[in-house]
Amino acid sequence: MSACENPNVDKDALMTRRQKFDGKTKICVKCKEIPGRIVIRYAVYCKSCFFPLIETRFRKSLEPSINVIPDGPRRKGLHAAGSLVIAFSGGIGSTALLDLVAKTYFAPRKEDLEKLKGGKEHPRNADKDVWKGRPAVCFVEVCGAFPGDRDRTEEIRAVVESYPGSPFEFVPLRLEDAFDPDWWSAIGRGDLPSAARSLGLDMSDEDLKLSPSPVEYTPLDALRVYLQSLPTQTAFFSAIQTLTRVLLLHTSASRCASHLVLGTSLTSLSVNLISGIAQGSGYTVSEETKEEWNPRVIDGLPVRVVRPLRDIGMKECAIWDWWSRLPVVGRSRRYIEGGGKNAIGALTRDFIFGLESDYPATVSTVARTCAKLTPKEGSDCTCVLCGRPVQHGVQEWKAQISIRAYEQASTAVSGNTRPPHLTEEEIEKLIQVPHDTPHSSLSLTPRLCYACHTTLTSRSSRGTATSIAKGKSVDDVPIPTWVRAAMYSFLPIHEIIAEDNDDEETSLGRIKMTRTDMKAQIADFLLPDE
């Protein structure tokens, strides 16, 4: 079968596919005795050498970041500042991660080893009591975003509780908790003021104005309205990722956890890096590999987000699960597809998976190269939606490179200059003069990073994965609770004072006091008449 190639090109200049192994090297490259069972980046390993190899890579990625002051490659004693939270999705990577953590740090010790105690710095005791308190396994159920999907919470609970001694505490979450004020109060963030609870987002304007909303949603309805209001299929999947990540961070902070470990394999990490850059998060690309999140509380403990499987590919994780006989619950197929086959995340995943199949070493090169990238300038604040650094002057830069107004669109509705993805009704909304409201100066745009602003405002002719429900609009969209709490501090002072007065009148009642009563109230502060 002939190939469609240019015969004039030098054969040495072409990137020919390298064979996975030459067919002669069938013996394990590590022990050099037993025939190999798996090929990892052109190297053959037997089953006996495979498990120590994965454990070594896992510990090498995790342990340098455990201590308050990282030790680097040299390790003395492992003593974390707080507890541990393990993010568990039920997929291949997180299943392998949970098993590695359980066997490495929380496995029951044998009786003969218990008799040989040794000192606290003895290597035998190095992995004992690394984290404070009982570790937690946190699972975020996303079926609320996909009507008709099954709830996998009980299946995940059975997997977590199957380990000997029940070393983990299972903490179930739901994606709609991001819009639940009761959950926000339960994790110790306090009650949301009524002015913050009523904030709604106008997504028809790129300024993303906030105003009081007369509509009250249940958390599940608020989640679905929020996702259905997003402008693209890519934004739909990106929003689910952001909500899941921030839910895990706030839960970790509420448990005084110093570390949040994710089951992101090398393959998934490369997908996230390329997909994130394509969606505008190139400024925070380093946060994908190593991140330290500071909660918005005075005495909050910084949470280090670690990906211990960042040097282990998805194939190795799958082999670990198979040879260890681990039950893999799996993830929602609609969630894995990323909101549609034409979304950036789905396209990137297909590209990286094909690249890993043909050129395995290239996937690790992508991750290592992105890990070396650092922002040119610092950041002044963090994004109120995703919690990551905001690039300075990003909105001014976006205004200079983008066409963001359609003042002449009304005269070109029947012509070819009208944007093809906009209807006549949408154009009328774009060119109309906004009405002044008490909250007209309160905009979400200056407090967002470039990626989050693009997620909420970037339009496409394909639309979202789901259509907006009848009777709903993008003029009054609910927002997550942490965004409401952060934006409450930016409300005009007269709104806060008015709310405080309303609360006081509600609790105490409006009682008119006489002059004698008023004087009695301040009698201790009056000077005697002389």
N, C-alpha and C positions, 0 to 999 in steps of 0.2 A: 504494500500500500504506500503510495507516494505521499510526500508531505508538501504543503504549500509554503515554500520558503524561498528566500532570495539566494540563488546559486552563486552570486558574486560576493557574498559576505564571507569573510575569513572564518573558518570553522573554530579557530581558537578564540575569536571574539564573542562567540555565542555562549550563553549560559546554559550549558547542557545539563540535563538532569543527572544527578549523582545517584548511583545505586545505593540502596539502603545498606547492603553489605555485599561483599564480593562472592558469596556462596561458599568460599573456602573456610572463612572464619566462623566456625560453628561452636567453638569452645568459648566459655565465659571469659571476658577480658580481665576480670578481677581475680577469680580463683584459679583460672587457667587449667581447670580439671574437669568440670561438669559441662555438658553441652548446654548452650544458651536456650532460653525460653522466650526472651523478649529483646527487641532491637530498640535502643534509645539513642537517637541522634547518631546513627551509623555504628554504634557499639552494641555488642551482644552481651547480655547478662543472664545468669541462671536465676532460678527462683530463690535459692538460698542467699545470693548476694544482692538481690533486688531490694529486699526489705531493709537491710542496713543502709543501702544507698539512699533510699527515700527518707529514712529517719535522719540521716546525717544532713541532707539538704534542708529538711524541715527545721531542725534545731539550729542550723547555721543561719537561717533567715529570721528566726524568731528570737533567739536568746540574746543577741547583742542589743536589743531594744527593751529588754525586760527591766533592767535597773533604772533608777531615776536618772542617773548620769550614765549614758551608754558606755560600755567598756570596749566597744569595737570587737575585733576578732578575739581578743584575749578575755577569758572568762575567769572570774574569781568566785563570788557567790551570787546567786540569783535571788534578789529580794525586791519585789515590785512594791510600788507605793499604794496600790489599791487591789481591788478584786479583778476577776477576769470574766468577760462576756464573750461567748462564742456565737457568731451569727450562723444560723443553720437554715438553709433553704430546701434541703432534701435532695439536692442535685449531687452529681458525681464528686465535685470538688469538696463541697461542705461535708459530705459523708466521710470522705477520706480524712479531712481535717479533724472532725470530731473523734474519729478513731485514733488518730495520731496523738492528739492532746490527751485522750483518756489513757492510752497505754504508756505515754511518756511521763506524765506528771501526776496522774491520779489513779494508777493501777494499784490494787491491793498488794502489799508486800508479802513475800513468802516468809514462813515461820523461821527458817534458818537465817534469813537476812535480818530479821528483827532482833535476833540475839547478838548480832555483830553491829553494835551501834556506831562507835567511832565518834569523832568530833563533829561540830556543826558544819565545818568547812570540808569534811571528808567527802570524797567523790560519791560515796554511797548515799550520802544525805543531801547531795547538791540539788536534787530535784524534788525535795520535800518541802512543803509549805512555801512555795515560791510566791503565790498570790494570797492575799488576805481574804478570809471568808470563804464561802462556798461558791464555786463557779456557776455561772448561769448560761444556759443555752437559749438564745432568743430566736424565735421564728415569727416572721411577718407573713400572714396569710393575705394573698392578693386576689382572692376569688371575687371580692367585692367590685373590682374593676372590670371583671369579665362575667356578666350575668350568665348563669347556667353552669359555670365551673364548680367542681366539687370542693368541699372544704377538707383540707388534708391535716388539720391541726391534731386530731387524735392519732393519726398514723405517725406523725412526727413525734408526738409524745411517747408512743410505744417504742420508737427507736431510741430516744434519749434515755428512757427508763430501763432499757435492756442491759445497760452496762452493770457489771458486778459492783455491789455496794452503793448503787445510786449516787455517784459522786456529783451529778449535775442537778441544778434546779431548772425546771422548764418554765420559761416565761413566754407565753403566747401573746402575740400582738396581731392586730388587723390593720390593713392599709387605711381604713376609714378612721382609725384612731387619730390620724393627723388632723382631723377636723372635729374632734370630740373635746370640748372643754373639760369634761369630767376626767378624761385621761390626763390632760394637762395638769389638772389639780392633783390627781393621784400620784404623779411622779414628783410632787413637791414644788411645782412652779407657781402655785397660788391660783386663786380664782381670777378669771379674766374679767376686767371691768365691763360694764354694759356697753360703754362706748367702743371698746375693742371687739366685743362679741358681734356687734352690728355692722362691722366694716365689710363692705362688698367691693369687688374689683370690676372696673370697666375695661374689658379687654378689646373693645372696639377702637380704642385710641392707644397709640404707642406711648403716651404719657402714663398710661395705667393709673388713672385717677381712682382714689378711694373715697367712698361716700357711705353714709348710713344706709343699710339695707333693711327694707320692711319685711323681707321674707325670712322665715326661720326654717332651716333644713335639719333633717336628721343627719348624723355623721355619714351614713351610707349614701344618702341622696346628695349631700354636699360633695362627696368624693366623685360621684358620677357626673354631676354638673360641672365640676372643675375639669375633669378629664375630657368630657365631651366638648367643652368650650375651647380646647387647645386647637391651634390652627393647622397642624400637620400630623401625619402619622408618626413621624420621628419624635415630635414633641410629646405625643401620647406615651411612648415607651420611656423617654427620658424623664418625664415627670414621675412615673412610677418608680424609677431608679432613685430619683432624688428624695421622694417621700420615704421610701424604704430606708435609705441611708440615714436620714435625719432622725427617723423614729428610733433606729438602733443607737444613734449617738446620744439622744436624750435619755433613753432607757439606761444606757451604760452610765451616764453621769448621775442618774438618780440612784444607782446602786453603788456609787463611789468606786467605780471601776477605773483602773488606770490603763487597761488594755482592752481593745475590741479587735478580735481576730476574725478575718474573713476567709472563706474558702475559695478565693480567686486563684485559679491555676495560671500557669504561664500563658496558656492559650487564651483564656478569658481576659487576662491582663492586657495582652496585645490587642485584643478586640476592643476593650474599653479605651485604651490609649488612642488608637487610630480613630475610633468613633467619636471620642470626646474632642479631638482636634478638629474633626470635620464639622462638629456642631458648635464650635466657637470657644471651647474651654482650653485652648492651648496655653493660656496664661497660668492655669492651675494644673498643668499636666503632671508636674512633680507630685501633686497631692494624691495621684492615683497609686503611686508606689509607696510613699511614706507620708503620713499625715498625723498632725497633732492638733486636736480640736479642743478649744477652750470654751466651756459653757458660759452663758451669760448670767452667771451668779457670782457673788463675791467670793465665797469659799469653795467654789467648784474645783474639782480635781481635773487637770488636763487629761484627755482621753487619747491615747496613742492607737491609731488604726494601723494594724499590721496584717500583711498578707503572707503568711508563712509558706504558702505553696507557689510563690512567684517564680521559683526555679524548677518547678515540677509541672510537666505538661499534662494535658487532659488525658492523654492515653495512659500515662503512668498512674494517674489517679483512678482511672477505670480498672486497670489491672490490679491495683491495691484493693479496691472494693471487691473484685471478683475472687482473688486468691484469699482474701480475708473472710469471704462469705458474708459480706455486709449487705443488709437490705437497703436498696436505694428507692426511696419513695418517688423521686422524680419531681419535676416542676411542671407548671401549667404550659401546655403546648402553645397556647395563644400568647402567653407571656414571653416564652422563649423566642417566638417569631418576631417580637419587637414591634407590635402594632401593625404589621403588614410586611409583605415581602419586599416592598419598595422603600421601606424605611432605611435610614442610614445604618442603624445598628444591625439589621438583618443582612444588608449588603456587605458590611464590613465583616460580619461573622462568616459568611460564605467565602469571602476572599481569604481570610486568615486560616480557615479550616483547610482550604485547598492548598494554601502555601505550606501549611504544616505537613500535609501529606506528601508533597513533592520535594520541598526544601525545608526539612525540620529545623536546621540550625538558623534559618532566617527569622523564624518567629522569636527566638530568644534574642537575636540581634535587634529586633524592633523594640523589645522591652528594655534592653540595656541602653540603647541609644536614647530613648525617651527619658530614662532615669537620669541621664546626664544633663537634661535641659533645665535651666533655671531662668526665672523672669529677669528681664533687664532692669526693671524698676520695682520699687517696693509697693506696698499696698497701704491705703489709708484706713480701710474698714473692711468688714466682711459682709457678704451677701446675706440678706435677711431670709432668703428662701433656701439656699443650699448650705450656707455657713462657711463658704470658702472665700479666699481673698478676692477683693474687687480691684481691678486694674484702674489706676488713676487716670481720669480724663477719658474714660472709654466712651461715654455717651457723646462728648464733643467730637471725638474721632469718628464715631458712627454717623453723626449728623453730617459730617463732611464728605463721607464716601457713599452715602445712601440717598436715593430719591424717596422722600418720605411724605410728599404732598401731592394731591391730585386736584388742584384748584380748577384746572381746565377740563377735568374729566366729564363734567356735565354736558359740555358742548361736543364731546367726542364719543358719546354712547354708541352711536351707530357707525363710528369710524374704526380704523385699525389701531389708533393710538391708545385706546382704552385697555388697561391690563386685562388679559383674557380670563383671569381667574376671579374677577370681581363682577358681581351682579349690579344692576342699577340701584337696588336698595342699599347695597354696601357703599357704593360711590356717594350716594346722597348723605350717608352718615359721615363719610370722610370729609366732605366739603362744607358741611354745615358748621356754623359757629357754636361752640360749646356754651351752654348756659352756666352762669355763675352760681355756685353752690357754696354753702358754708365751708365745705372741705375741698374747694377747687384747688387750693394750694398744696394739698396733701397728695403727693405722687409717689408711686412705688418705684418708678424707673431709676431715680438717683441712688437707690439702695440695693440695686440688683447688679450682679456681675453680667458680663457680656453674654455668656452662655444661657443664663436664666432669662434674660430679657429677650434673646432671640427665640427661646422656646415658647415664650408667651405671645410673641408678636409676629414672628416670621410666617408668612402665608404661603400656601401652595395650592395648585389647582386640584390636587387629589383630595385635600381635606384630611380629616382625622379618620381614625379607624372606626369610630362610631359617630352617628349623627346626633345632633342636638335634639333633645326631647321637645315635643310639641308644647308650646306655651313658655319655653325657656329662651333666654337671650344671653348674649355675652356682655350685656351692660351691667349686670349685677351677679357676679360670680363669687362664690365663697372662697376663702383663702385659708391655708393651714393655720393652726392655733399659734405656732411660734412666730409666724409673720404678723399676726394680729397683735401679739404681745410686744413685738419689737416696734411696730408702727404706732402703738399707743403712746409711746414717749414723744412722738413727733406731732401729735395732735395739737391744734391751737390751744393755748392756755385757757381761753374762755370756755372751750368745750369741756375741759377737765374740771374746771371750777363749777360749771353748771351741773355736771354729773355728780360731783361731790355734794353740792347743795341738794340735789334731788334725793340722793341716798340718805342724807341727814334728815330731810323733811319726812322721808318715808318711815325712817326708824323712830324718830322722836315725835313726829306730829307737828303741825303748825300751831303753836300756842303763843298768843300774844301776852307778853309779860308787862306788869305794871312797873312804874319807876322805882317803887320800893323793892320789888323783887330783883330788879336789875342791880340796884345799889347793894343789895344783900349778896349778890353773886360776886361782886368785886370789893367787898368790904375789907378784906385782908390786905388789899393793895392801896388803900386810900390813906393819906396822911391826916392826922388829927387837925381839927379846925382850931387855930390859935391866933 
